[in-house]
């Protein structure tokens, strides 16, 4: 009887302690909930690659996990104190049952029961918390569906740039370090025409807005305007590209014998330009047509951009101000605006809407070479840089970007879809990623099962007229690739 009364008294005391401890835990929770807010304020002051909505969701989930584990830790400490108290009390009474040591038996039973409870609670908490995190990611990362459609192979060296014609017939143009530019049938992947008039690497290709003329910039310090006439072949049945996709497979060492072939057979060649623009003293890295197609702008490593009249080939303006070599130039689709990017970490907006005033605005925000800056249909400019960021700017407020995308690799010549306002980011690490204008990542183009680029991806270009093949990329694996990008309706509404 004394043993039972002692045990019941001890059990009663332990229960009272647990009750008081649970009340103290509730009071602790009410005060501890203020801590994650402090952490949140501290974290929000730091740079992050995540969108703000996703960051807030994650911080709330991590705060809940932290509070739950803190409660479990306090409860574990209290259970250990209870075990020690019972052990001391029973050891002091020196009572035994059936010749056994009651203290050891009670301690083992209590410890085993407490440990199993704690283990089960930890498992339950961990499972619930991680499921919340996973579900939150699923809810915020609805992906675009990306499928490889066609490969365009025939150049002897890496591709720097590509572009799609703005008028019928729709063809793809590529500019290569092999001193040639090529025109391709989008549907069949067949080379339709080769331009071989440059004496250096062809760094850029752009098509006239209304006529069958192309503008190419070259390492031979010139830009050429040349005419083309092509006839599209009959479309062929699409190739089967439904093989499994594993993003982690690396085919960088794939045999490139196919790239060493003699190139496309029976491909007509143009060797003489209609117009040659010769005013630069360095590599001409990019060129583009102004709206209307009567003037062109060129960007050079001589730190200047030149504005030319197409009909007379005369130099109209020299745009100076950059401290280092230019890397790209782009014109607005509907207004007489030009943006030039440079290795001096800035890009400049040149305004030619008023013939008597040629204003310039400087955008500062990158910490390394600005590899490209392009206009969107609205009043935005999107810039990409070797500092592994892409920034979206409002032309009406140039002091700070309205969105920043942080990546894990240098960004090359980006492009923005006019219809869906999606940014395509080609990277040095062979990846191509898609983001919306708010900085939310939509997809990464597949690089698996011998699909995708095997070298640095240099450029991307959207094709708004062909839904079957609406994005093109090119790189130093000597090929261009056509992709079908299907954006869910939910993402388009956002």
BELWOTA-V353661 format. One line per field, one symbol per residue. ss: DSSP state (h for helix, s for strand, l for the rest). phi: phi as a letter, one per 20 degrees, with the letter a starting at -180 (. if undefined). burial: + if it has 24 or more other C-alpha atoms within 12 Angstrom, else -. A space follows every 10 residues. Layout:
BEGIN
ss: ???
phi: ???
burial: ???
END
This chain:
BEGIN
ss: lhhhhhhhhh hhhhhhhhhh hhhhhhhhhh hhhhhhhhhh hhhhllllll lhhhhhhhhh hhhhhhhhhh hhhhhhhhhh hhhhhhhhhh hhhllsslls shhhhhhhhh hhhhhhhhhh hhhhhhhhhh hhhhhhhhhh llllssssss ssslllllss ssssllllll ssssssllll ssssslllll ssssslllll lsssssslll llssssssll llssssslll llllllllll llllllllll llllllhhhh lllllllsss llllssslll lllssssssl llllssssss llllsssssl llllsssssl lllllsssss slllllssss sslllsssss ssssllssss ssssllllls ssssslllls ssssslllss ssssllslll llssssllll slslssllll lsssssslll lsssssllll ssssllllll llllllssss ssllllllll ssssslllss ssssssllhh hhhl
phi: .gffffffff ffffffffff ffffffffgf effffgffff fffffefbee ffffffffff ffffffffff ffffffffff ffffffffff fffmecclme efgfffffff ffffffffff ffffffffff fffffffffd cfefedcfdb dddrfebfde bbbdfecfff cddcdcfemc dcdcfffeme feacdceedb geebbbdffc deccdcdcfe mccddceccc cffffdffff deffccfefd dfeffdfffe ffnfeldgcd dcefccdcee dbgeeabbef gnmecccccc femcddddef femefebded qfecgfdabb dffccecccc dbfemcccdd ddfdgecdfc cdddredbge fabcedfeec cddcbfemcc cddefebefb febcddcdbg ddfebcfffd ldeddedfem ecddcefene fdacffcblm dnedcgeebc becfecffbd bccbaeemcd cdcdddeggf ffff
burial: ---------- ---+------ +---+---+- --+--+---- ---------+ ++-++--+++ +++++-+++- ++--++-+++ -++--++-++ ----+----- -+++-++--+ +--+---+-- -+------+- --+------+ ++++-+++++ ++++++++++ ++++++--++ ++++++++++ ++++++++++ ++++++++++ +++++++++- -+++++++++ ++++++++-+ ---------- ---------- --------+- --++----++ --+-++++++ -+++++++++ +-++++++++ ++++++++++ --+--+--++ ++-+++++++ +++-++++++ ++++++++++ ++-------- ++++++-+++ +++++++--+ ++++++++++ +++++--+-- +++++++-++ ++++++++-+ ++++++++++ ++++++++++ ++++++++-+ ++++++++++ ++++-+--++ ++++++++++ +++++++--- +---
END
